[in-house]
Amino acid sequence: MSDDLTGQTVELLQTLIRNRCVNDGTAESGNEVRNADVLRQFLGDTGLDVQQYEPTPGRGSLVARIEGTDPDAPSLCLMGHTDVVPVNESGWTHDPFGGELIDGEVWGRGAVDMLNLTASMAVAFRHLARTGFRPRGDLIYFAVADEESGSAHGMQWMADHERDAIWADYVLTENGGLHSGSSEAPYVGINVGEKGVAWRTLRIKGTPGHGSAPFKADNALMTAAAVMQRIGEYRPSPRFHELWRTKVATLGVPPEVQRELLDVEAIDAFLDTLPAGAASHLHACTHTTFSCNTIGTGGSDRLKHNVIPDSIDVGVDIRTLPGETADDVDAHLRAALGDLYDRVDVQIVMNDPASISRTDTPLWDALARSIAKPFPTARPTPQLVVGFTDSRVYRQMGAVSYGAGLFSPDLDAADFGRRFHGHDERIDVESLRLTTGLWLDVARDLLG
């Protein structure tokens, strides 16, 4: 791939980072229309019809299409989200919205989640359009808002209201492309599935009173603290899904470690011996997880030093394994909270089940051939991602959706994982070059 295309990817990524499309979960945040406008201008010289959609003021998404020559041929969508999560700027070494190129890496919020892929997809799509690529099936570029907070102003709205504009048989989105295994048997991970997301708000009720007389008070905040403590201490049993054995086989760890990871009776004790980073990821792959991440006043105006609160909301991020339902989530909460369960009103915020796409597809084969171009001995390996992406909505629509990409073999997987929603997020230029090339190769292979 030419240095010119890599340079375009770098420059476009820098611009998307600098637009500060920060999604804090409120309808007024995001302002993804900034990035949609940039991408519309970037694709403007292709001569293609580019459509923007704005279901909520400022929450803009963009769709562009190269029409296929055969209406019966399968279609491919390159989908990237344009929003990023909030940032604590004091924890960063460099400006999180500077988009600076430092020592071969582009720094900034969204550099790995997932503006790097959104930018590289746009560059590949524009290059194909400008060079006269005539696909058999439609090639679609979809830059979508609001992935970071549940997709109500983005992918879910588009699926509900503009399905024909975004429908594709096959979808490539975030986030795969990391190398694993040994030098004799190298692998590149492709995310073919993801855990379910079952966000819950737990409302704890109490009795208001004066803070100067707390003895025997029914303090909702104190009860909420006990609720959070029990959830934090809850240890659900491990459960191995269909992709776990493949995951373990491609980790490149000794046989004795593999045996521990594949033993449902031994895995928990083994994870307790590992460093936090590795233990956290492997635990999330094999357990339903619960994380108390927000606390609010439960409808009251605000908390006050001298008022015993009567209502507290605790936001819990619950991630479910394949096959688990809303009833299973409720059973987990009952087990975790015990006698405190009756003190809690459970409110459903999101309830999307785990989803997995099959791998016996032409898209999987195209990925395998495209990965082999720069890495002849590497093979794609299917993985289940522990977060959620907009793939889940495409799978609900009936599409096959993979999280892909192609990063430098020098990129450490653990270090890369810490950059998601963390400090000092950045991506190296070599990975941008490889990923832009991957989109070009897969589109030509599958649709050419």
C-alpha positions in Angstrom: 0.0 0.0 0.0 1.3 3.5 -0.8 2.7 5.9 1.7 0.2 8.4 0.5 -2.8 6.3 1.7 -1.1 5.8 5.1 -0.6 9.6 5.3 -4.2 10.2 4.5 -5.2 7.8 7.3 -3.0 9.6 9.8 -4.3 13.0 8.9 -7.9 12.0 8.9 -7.5 10.3 12.3 -5.9 13.4 13.7 -8.8 15.5 12.5 -11.4 13.1 14.0 -9.6 13.1 17.3 -9.5 16.9 17.4 -13.2 17.2 16.9 -13.8 16.1 20.5 -17.0 14.0 19.8 -17.2 13.0 23.5 -20.2 10.9 24.4 -21.0 11.1 28.1 -24.3 9.2 27.8 -26.6 12.2 27.6 -28.6 13.1 24.5 -26.9 16.5 24.3 -23.3 15.1 24.2 -21.4 13.5 21.4 -21.8 16.1 18.7 -20.8 13.5 16.2 -22.1 15.7 13.4 -18.6 17.3 13.5 -17.0 14.1 12.4 -19.8 13.3 10.0 -19.3 16.7 8.3 -15.5 16.0 8.0 -16.1 12.6 6.5 -18.7 14.0 4.1 -16.2 16.5 2.9 -13.5 13.8 2.7 -15.7 11.6 0.5 -17.0 14.6 -1.5 -14.7 14.1 -4.5 -15.8 10.5 -5.1 -18.9 11.5 -7.0 -20.9 9.2 -4.8 -24.2 10.0 -3.1 -23.3 10.5 0.6 -26.2 10.7 3.1 -26.3 12.1 6.6 -28.8 11.3 9.3 -29.4 13.2 12.5 -32.2 11.7 14.6 -31.2 13.9 17.5 -29.6 17.4 17.1 -25.9 17.0 16.8 -25.9 13.2 16.7 -25.0 12.8 13.0 -24.3 9.5 11.2 -23.1 9.2 7.6 -23.6 6.5 4.8 -21.9 6.3 1.5 -22.3 3.5 -1.1 -20.6 2.1 -4.2 -23.3 0.4 -6.1 -22.7 -3.3 -7.0 -23.1 -4.6 -10.6 -25.0 -7.7 -9.5 -28.1 -7.2 -7.3 -27.9 -10.8 -6.2 -24.3 -10.6 -5.0 -23.6 -10.2 -1.2 -22.9 -6.7 0.1 -20.2 -5.5 2.5 -20.4 -2.7 5.0 -17.3 -1.0 6.6 -18.7 0.5 9.8 -16.9 2.7 12.3 -18.3 4.8 15.1 -17.4 8.5 15.4 -17.9 9.1 19.2 -15.4 8.7 22.0 -15.7 8.3 25.8 -14.9 11.1 28.3 -11.4 11.7 29.4 -9.5 12.8 32.5 -7.0 15.1 30.9 -4.8 15.3 34.0 -3.9 11.6 33.6 -2.4 12.0 30.1 1.1 12.6 29.0 0.0 14.5 25.9 -3.1 16.4 25.0 -5.9 13.8 24.6 -7.5 15.9 21.8 -4.3 17.1 20.2 -4.1 14.2 17.7 -0.3 14.6 17.8 2.1 12.3 15.9 4.8 11.5 18.3 7.5 8.9 17.7 5.5 7.1 15.1 2.2 7.0 17.1 -1.0 9.1 16.8 -2.1 10.2 20.3 -5.6 11.0 21.4 -8.9 9.9 22.7 -10.4 7.5 20.1 -7.0 6.5 18.6 -7.8 2.9 19.3 -11.5 3.0 20.1 -12.2 3.3 17.2 -11.4 6.4 15.2 -8.3 4.6 13.8 -10.6 2.1 12.1 -13.2 4.7 11.1 -10.5 6.8 9.4 -8.7 3.9 7.7 -12.1 2.6 6.4 -12.9 6.0 4.9 -9.5 6.2 3.2 -9.8 2.7 1.7 -13.4 3.4 0.6 -12.5 6.7 -1.0 -9.5 5.1 -2.8 -11.7 2.3 -4.2 -14.2 4.8 -5.4 -11.7 7.2 -7.0 -9.9 4.3 -8.8 -13.1 3.0 -10.4 -13.7 -0.1 -8.3 -16.8 -1.9 -9.5 -17.9 -4.4 -6.9 -20.2 -7.2 -7.7 -22.2 -6.4 -4.5 -22.7 -3.1 -2.8 -19.8 -1.6 -0.8 -21.1 0.6 2.0 -19.2 3.0 4.3 -21.1 3.7 7.5 -19.8 6.2 10.1 -22.2 6.0 13.1 -22.9 8.0 16.2 -23.5 6.9 19.8 -21.9 3.5 19.9 -20.3 4.4 23.3 -23.6 4.8 25.1 -25.9 2.1 23.7 -26.6 3.2 20.1 -30.0 4.8 20.7 -29.0 7.9 18.7 -27.0 5.9 16.1 -27.0 2.2 15.0 -30.2 1.2 16.8 -32.1 4.3 15.4 -30.7 3.5 11.9 -31.8 -0.1 12.2 -35.3 0.9 13.3 -35.8 3.8 10.9 -33.4 3.6 7.9 -32.7 -0.1 7.6 -32.4 -0.1 3.8 -29.7 2.6 4.0 -27.4 0.4 6.1 -28.3 -3.2 5.4 -25.4 -5.4 4.3 -24.9 -9.2 4.3 -21.5 -8.8 5.7 -20.1 -6.2 8.1 -16.6 -5.3 9.3 -16.2 -3.1 12.4 -14.3 -3.1 15.7 -12.1 -4.6 17.0 -9.8 -7.4 16.0 -6.3 -7.6 14.4 -4.0 -8.4 17.3 -1.4 -11.1 16.9 -1.0 -14.1 19.2 0.4 -17.6 19.3 4.0 -18.6 18.6 6.2 -17.8 15.7 5.6 -21.3 14.4 1.8 -20.9 14.6 0.9 -17.2 14.5 -2.7 -16.1 14.8 -4.6 -12.8 14.2 -7.7 -12.4 16.3 -11.0 -11.6 14.7 -14.0 -10.9 17.0 -16.9 -12.9 15.7 -19.0 -12.5 18.9 -19.5 -10.5 22.0 -20.9 -10.8 25.5 -24.3 -9.5 26.2 -24.9 -6.1 27.8 -27.4 -6.0 30.7 -27.1 -2.5 32.2 -29.2 -2.1 35.3 -30.0 0.8 37.6 -30.6 -0.3 41.2 -32.8 2.2 43.1 -32.4 1.9 46.9 -35.1 3.5 49.0 -34.8 4.9 52.5 -36.4 7.4 54.8 -35.3 11.1 54.8 -34.2 12.8 58.0 -31.8 15.2 59.5 -28.1 14.4 59.4 -27.7 15.4 63.0 -29.7 12.4 64.3 -28.5 9.4 62.3 -29.0 6.7 65.0 -31.3 3.9 63.6 -31.9 6.0 60.5 -33.0 4.3 57.3 -30.2 5.9 55.2 -30.5 4.9 51.5 -26.9 5.8 50.9 -25.7 3.4 53.6 -27.8 0.6 52.2 -26.5 1.4 48.7 -23.0 1.0 50.1 -23.9 -2.4 51.4 -25.5 -3.3 48.0 -22.3 -2.3 46.1 -20.1 -4.2 48.6 -22.1 -7.4 48.0 -22.0 -7.0 44.2 -18.2 -6.4 44.4 -17.7 -9.5 46.4 -20.0 -11.7 44.3 -18.2 -14.6 42.6 -20.4 -16.2 39.9 -19.4 -19.7 38.7 -17.3 -19.9 35.5 -18.9 -21.1 32.3 -17.1 -21.9 29.1 -18.7 -20.8 25.8 -18.0 -22.3 22.4 -15.0 -20.1 21.6 -13.2 -20.4 24.9 -11.1 -23.5 23.9 -10.0 -21.7 20.7 -9.1 -18.7 22.7 -6.9 -20.7 25.1 -5.2 -22.6 22.3 -4.1 -19.4 20.6 -2.7 -17.6 23.8 0.7 -19.1 23.3 0.9 -20.3 27.0 2.4 -23.6 28.2 0.3 -26.8 28.3 0.0 -26.8 32.1 -1.5 -23.3 32.0 -3.9 -24.3 29.2 -5.1 -27.2 31.5 -5.9 -24.8 34.3 -7.8 -22.5 32.0 -9.9 -25.3 30.6 -10.8 -26.8 34.0 -14.0 -25.4 35.2 -13.2 -26.5 38.8 -9.7 -25.0 38.7 -9.9 -21.8 36.7 -11.0 -19.5 39.5 -8.2 -20.4 41.8 -5.7 -20.1 38.9 -7.0 -16.6 38.0 -6.4 -15.5 41.6 -2.7 -16.1 41.1 -2.4 -14.0 38.0 -1.5 -10.3 37.7 -4.6 -8.0 37.6 -4.5 -7.2 33.8 -4.4 -10.8 32.6 -6.7 -12.1 35.4 -9.3 -9.4 34.6 -9.5 -10.2 30.9 -9.6 -14.0 31.3 -12.1 -13.7 34.1 -14.4 -11.6 31.9 -14.1 -14.2 29.1 -15.5 -16.9 31.3 -17.8 -15.2 33.8 -20.8 -13.0 33.9 -19.4 -9.7 35.3 -20.8 -6.9 37.5 -19.3 -3.5 37.9 -20.9 -0.7 40.0 -19.9 2.4 38.0 -22.3 5.2 38.8 -24.2 6.6 41.8 -26.9 9.2 41.8 -29.6 10.7 43.9 -32.5 8.5 42.7 -34.7 11.4 41.6 -33.9 13.8 44.5 -32.4 17.2 43.6 -29.0 16.5 45.2 -27.2 15.0 48.1 -26.6 17.4 51.0 -24.4 17.1 54.1 -27.2 17.5 56.6 -30.0 15.5 54.9 -30.3 11.7 55.2 -31.1 10.6 51.6 -34.2 8.7 50.9 -33.3 7.4 47.4 -30.0 6.4 45.7 -29.5 5.0 42.2 -26.5 2.7 41.5 -25.6 2.0 37.9 -24.4 -1.5 37.3 -22.6 -2.6 34.1 -23.5 -6.3 33.7 -22.0 -8.4 30.9 -23.6 -11.7 30.2 -22.3 -14.9 28.6 -23.9 -16.6 25.5 -27.3 -18.1 26.4 -28.0 -16.0 29.5 -31.3 -14.1 29.7 -32.8 -11.3 31.7 -34.1 -13.9 34.1 -30.5 -15.2 34.6 -29.4 -11.6 35.3 -32.1 -11.3 38.0 -31.1 -14.6 39.5 -27.5 -13.4 39.7 -28.6 -10.2 41.5 -30.7 -12.2 44.0 -27.7 -14.5 44.7 -25.4 -11.5 45.1 -27.6 -9.3 47.3 -29.3 -12.0 49.5 -31.7 -10.2 51.9 -30.8 -6.8 50.5 -32.5 -7.8 47.1 -35.9 -6.8 48.6 -34.5 -3.3 49.3 -33.7 -2.7 45.6 -35.9 -1.7 42.7 -34.2 -3.1 39.5 -34.6 -1.0 36.4 -33.5 -2.3 33.0 -31.4 0.2 31.0 -30.1 -2.2 28.3 -30.8 -5.9 27.8 -29.0 -7.1 24.6 -28.0 -10.8 24.7 -24.6 -12.1 23.6 -24.3 -12.7 19.9 -22.0 -14.7 17.7 -21.5 -14.8 13.9 -20.6 -18.0 12.1 -17.2 -18.3 10.4 -18.0 -20.6 7.5 -18.5 -17.6 5.3 -16.9 -16.0 2.2 -16.0 -13.0 4.3 -14.0 -15.2 6.7 -12.2 -16.7 3.8 -11.5 -13.3 2.3 -10.0 -12.1 5.7 -7.8 -15.2 5.8 -6.4 -14.5 2.3 -6.0 -10.8 3.0 -4.1 -11.4 6.3 -1.8 -13.8 4.6 -0.6 -11.2 2.2 1.6 -9.3 4.7 1.8 -12.3 7.1 1.9 -15.5 5.0 1.9 -18.0 8.0 -0.7 -16.2 10.1 -4.3 -17.5 10.3 -7.4 -15.7 11.6 -8.8 -17.0 14.8 -12.4 -16.4 16.1 -12.7 -14.6 19.4 -15.5 -13.4 21.7 -15.0 -9.8 22.8 -16.0 -9.0 26.4 -17.3 -5.5 25.5 -20.2 -4.6 23.2 -20.1 -3.1 19.8 -22.7 -2.2 17.1 -22.2 -5.6 15.7 -24.8 -6.8 18.0 -27.5 -4.8 16.2 -26.3 -5.9 12.8 -26.5 -9.5 14.0 -30.0 -8.9 15.2 -30.8 -7.7 11.7 -29.5 -11.0 10.3 -26.0 -9.9 9.1 -22.7 -11.6 9.6 -20.5 -9.1 11.5 -16.9 -9.4 12.5 -14.6 -7.1 14.5 -11.4 -6.8 12.4 -8.3 -4.8 11.7 -4.7 -5.7 11.3 -2.1 -4.3 13.7 1.6 -4.4 13.9 3.0 -7.6 15.5 5.1 -5.4 17.7 2.0 -4.0 19.4 1.6 -5.6 22.8 -1.9 -7.0 23.3 -2.0 -6.2 27.0 -0.7 -2.7 26.5 -3.2 -2.1 23.7 -6.1 -3.3 25.9 -5.2 -0.9 28.6 -5.6 2.0 26.1 -9.3 1.4 25.7 -11.1 4.1 27.7 -7.8 4.6 29.5 -5.0 7.2 29.7 -2.5 7.8 26.9 -4.6 6.2 24.1 -2.5 6.0 20.9 -1.9 3.9 17.8 1.2 3.4 15.7 1.4 4.4 12.1 2.4 0.9 11.0 -0.9 -0.5 12.3 -2.7 2.2 10.4 -0.9 1.2 7.3 -1.7 -2.5 7.7 -5.4 -1.9 8.6 -6.0 0.4 5.6 -4.5 -2.2 3.4 -6.7 -4.9 5.0 -9.9 -3.1 4.1 -8.7 -2.7 0.5 -7.7 -6.3 0.1 -10.9 -7.7 1.7 -13.2 -5.5 -0.4 -11.4 -6.5 -3.6 -11.3 -10.2 -2.7 -15.0 -10.5 -1.5 -16.6 -8.1 -4.0 -14.2 -7.9 -6.9 
